[in-house]
Amino acid sequence: KQWYQRRVAITAGGIDIFTGKKIEAVSPGHANVDAPYVIRKEYPLSYMDESGFLSLFDEETGELVEDIRCPEGDLGERLKTMTDEGKMIIVTILKAMGEEKVIDVKEDTKAD
């Protein structure tokens, strides 16, 4: 008689939080699967330079974060409009796996 081992495969699907693309991964049922550590953080906007980079103030460290680009599309247009109007802005950043992305902008209602 031949004995066959059944191998279980796990299929995990999701949507990439940075690109919006649908992703599917298959791994053996006995294997460990890594999950990304995602950080969502809000920063007050200090200014936006001519090239579209944001200068955000990290209240925890007291340092400026200057390596995040203004998003494209409606979110970027809304951010530029709010900046031109002189509003105090809070920018929400999502960080995971070495990438960062602006996911939301809102007016700072607590600003004096």
Beta strands, then each sheet from edge to edge (+ up, - down):
strand 1: 9-15
strand 2: 22-28
strand 3: 39-48
strand 4: 53-58
strand 5: 63-69
strand 6: 89-96
strand 7: 99-107
sheet 1: 1+ 2-
sheet 2: 5+ 4- 3+ 6- 7+
end
